[in-house]
Amino acid sequence: MEQIKIGKTDVITTKLGLGTNKVGGHNLFPNLQDADGIEVVKAALTSGITLLDTAFMYGLGQSENLIGQVLRDYDRSKVTIATKAAHDPQKGLQLNNTPTFLTQSVDDALRRLQTDYLDIFYIHFPDETTPKAEAVGALQKLKEAGKIRAIGISNFSIDQVKEANVDGYVDVVEDAYSLVERQAETDLFPYLSANQISFVPYFPLASGLLTGKYTPDQQFSEGDWQFGRPNFQNPRYQQILTALDGIKPIAGKYQATVAQVLLAWYLHNPAIAAVIPGARVATQVLSNAKSANLQLTAEEYRLIDEAFKF
């Protein structure tokens, strides 16, 4: 499986990772089973995926706990652990980027993950008061102490990214990006490229919209999470489904699913360091892993790119 380097660091990991918000994320998703989450992590590692992306907010530490349990049976040096924090449990989960809080959050994550270092630590969300460079400066001290190997920020606007990186300490940015949410291409990507900062998108399959499971006549009621979301409103919704129909011949050529083809597109995108699709059960991980073996032609990459420019 293809490997990449994170920013200017010596962190090497697979370009295909695993997002673990459905591993122990009981506060985010209904009817999750910890046993399923454990099998999801095992399936990823067994299939050659070495990047595990987690966060305190995924079950308020439970995702990290479960990953820590699994890693006892694996070679830690061959796994890339990325975790995130910003929500302060002592303040009703209000956002907190103070150096004291971030330092404590790293120590807490190390304990839950049963390790003595984190490969990547992200500030999960910016707070409204802490100077961004001060927060990142605290992580730089932890990096120098060997507790983290790469400094990340997540959900920062481009102006906040620039403020956070004033000293050149930021190694990786994680933010929402997909073929139907492409704003990062115009403002964020050029800055990251110029400053040797890696980019990791979350929601690459747009919360399932890009998997091909939705139909043109599908209706969403007020109780559905899709209700009122721009991508599920016509005419945009129909445009997205039409674009997905155009991908099906490529999927047929490779005997793959639409989701696997689109994940392969992200894996071929030079602006993207790693892709971290999530999974509720192990079979979904194994399906996603097949995308790493799809070698799209340059023309197929271009066709997919153009299909979603509307």
N, C-alpha and C positions, 0 to 999 in steps of 0.2 A: 504494500500500500504506500502511495506517495507520501513523502515526508517534507515538512517545511520548517523554517527557522522563524522564531517569533522576534520581530523587530531587530534590534541590534544585540540581542542577548544570545546566549548559547543554548536556549531552550529549543529542542528539536522534537517535533511531534507529527502525528499523521494529519494529513490535510482533511480527512474525514474524522469528525469527533462525535461525541454523544452529548446531547443536552439532557440533563437529568431532572428537569422540573417535575416530571411524572414519577421520579424515584423518590418516594417519601413525601411528595408535595401535597399532603392531605389538605392543607389550607388553600390550595389552588385548584385542585381537581377532585371531584367526587368519586367515591368507590375505588380508590386506589388500594392495592394490597402490597404490603412491604415485601412479601415473598416474591411477587412479580417484579418489583423494583430491583431486588437482588439479582434475579435472573437476567434482567435487562442489562445490568452492568457486566455480569459474567459473559453474556452473549457478545457484548461489544469487545471486551478484551480477547475473547476466544477468536473472534473474527478478524483480529488484527488492528482494531481501533484502539489507539492509546491515549487519546485526549478525552478526558471526562470533565465536563463543564457543569458546575454546581453552584449553589449559593445558600447563604443562611436562610433566605426567605423561602426556599423550597422545603416546606415543612418545619420552618423555624429551627433548622439544624438537623432535622431527621434525614434529609437527603445525604448530608455529609456523614452522619452516623452510619447509614447503610453502606455507603461507599467505603468507609473505613473498615467495616466488617469484611467486605469482600476482599479488600486489598491485603488483608493478612495472609491470604493464600497466593499472592502474586508477587513478582519481583517489582518492588516499588520504583526502582531506577528505570524501569521500562514503561512506566505510566506517567502521563502528564496530567497533573491535577490543577484545574483552574476553579477558583471559588470567588465569591463576591460577598460584600457586606456594605450596608449603609443604614439599615433599619435598626433603630435602637430599642431593644426589648425593655429597657428601663424607662423609656419615655413613650410608651404606647406605639412603638414601631415608627416613631418620627425619624426622618432622615437626619443622620449625624455623620459628618465628615471630619470631625476634630481629630487631631493626632492621637489623643488619648483613646478615643473610641476605636479608631482604626487599628491601633496597636493591640488593644484588647481583643478586637475581632479576629485578628490574625492568630493570636494565641488560642482563642476559643476554637477556631477552625482547625488548627493543628491538633488539638486534643480530640475533637470529634472524628477527624479523618485518620487519627492514629499514625501521624507522620511527624517528622521534625522539620519539614520544609514544604512550601507550596510552590509549584512551578509558575503559576500566574495568580496574582491577587488583583481583583478589580474593585474599585469603588463603584458600587452597584448603581447608585443614583447620586447626583450632586445635591447637597443641601443648599439652603438659601443664604447662609451666613459665612461659612468657612471659606477663606481664600483658597482657590483651587490649587495654586502652587504650594501652599502650606500643607494641604492634605497630601498631595503627591510627594512633597518633601519628607513627610513622615514615612511613607512607603519606601522612599529611597534609603532611609536609615535602616529599615527592616531588611531591605535588599542587601545592604552592606553587612548586616549582621548574619546573613545566610538564611533568614526565615522565609524569604520569597526570592524567586529568581527573575521574575518579570513583573513590571508594574502596568496595570490595566485600569482603564476607566470605561464606564458604560452609561449610556443614556445621556451623554453630555452633548450640548449643541456645539456647532463648529467654533463659536466664540469661546465657549467654556473649555473646549479641547485646547485651543491656543493658549488660554490662560493657564491651564493645568500643565502645559508642556513648556512653559517659559524657560525652564532650566534644562530642557531636553531629556527629562527623565521618563516620559511616557513611552512604553514599548508596544502597547496593543490597545485598540479601541474595539469595544463590542457594542453594536447598536442594531436597531431594526433595519432590515434590508431584504428585499426580495424583488422578483421580476415585476411585481405590481406595487412596490414601494421603493422607488428608485431615486429619491431626493439626494441620497448620499453621494451619488455619482458626480453631481455638479459642484458641491461645496466641500464635502468631507474628503473624498478620495484624493483630489489633487494635493491637499495639505498633507495627508498621511504619506503619500508617495514621496513627497519632497523631504519629509522628515524621518523616513525609514521606520514608520510606525505601521504595524500589522493591523489588519481589519478582520474581525470575526462577526458575521451577521447572525442575528437570531431571527426566528420566524421565517426561515428561507422558503418554506412551503405555505406561507401566509395563513398559519393556523389551520391548515388542511384544505384551503381553497384551491391550491395548486396541485392537489393530488388527483384531481379528476373525479372526485366522489359526488360533486354537486351537479344538478341537472337544470336546464334552462327554465323549466316550469316550476321549480322548487319555490315554495312560499315560506316566509319566516314570520312567526308571530312575535308579539311584543315580549314574550318571555324568553325568546331565543337570544343567545349572545350575538348572533349575526344581525339581529334586527337593528336597523339604523346605521350600521357600519357602511362607510362609503363604498367599499369594494363589493358589497352585496346589494347595492342600489343600481337600478337600471338608469342609463344604458351601460354603465361601467361593468356591471355584473355580466351582462351578455357579451361584452367585448372580451372579457377575461375567458369566458367559456369558449368563445370562438377561437381565441388564441390557443387554448388547450387542445381543441380539436385539430388544429394545425400541427401539433406536436405528435399526434398519434401515429402518423406514418413512420416517424423516426423511432418511436417506441417499438413499433411492429418490426422494424428492421433489426433491432437488437434483441427482440423478444423480451422487452423490458416494460415496466410500467411508466406512465407519464411522470410520476414522482421520481423514479430512478433517473430518467433522462434529465429532468430539471436539476436534480442534485448533481449530476455529472456536469451540467452547464456551470454551476457554481464552482465546482472543483477545477474547471478549466479557466475560470475567470482570474486573470492575473492580479486584479485588485483585491482579491479575497485570499486571506491566509488559510483559514480553515472554516469548515461548515459543520454545524452542530445540531442536526435534526434530533428531535426528541422521540421517545418511544414509551408506550405504556406496557407493552409486552415484548418478550424476546424475539418473536417472529418479525416484528416491525424493525428491529435492529438488523436482523439478518437480511431483510429486504433492502434496507437502506445501504447496507454494506456492499451490495451488488453494484451500486452506482460507481464505486471506485474502480470497477473493471471496465466501465464503458468508455471507449475512446472516440469521442465525437470528432467528426471531421471539422475543418475550419468553416466549411459552408454550413454545416448543421448548427454549429455554434452561432454563426451569423443569423441564420433563419430564426432560431429561438430568440436571440437578442431583439431582432426586428419585430417579431410577432407581438411582443409586449410593449412596444413603443406607441402608446395611444393616450 
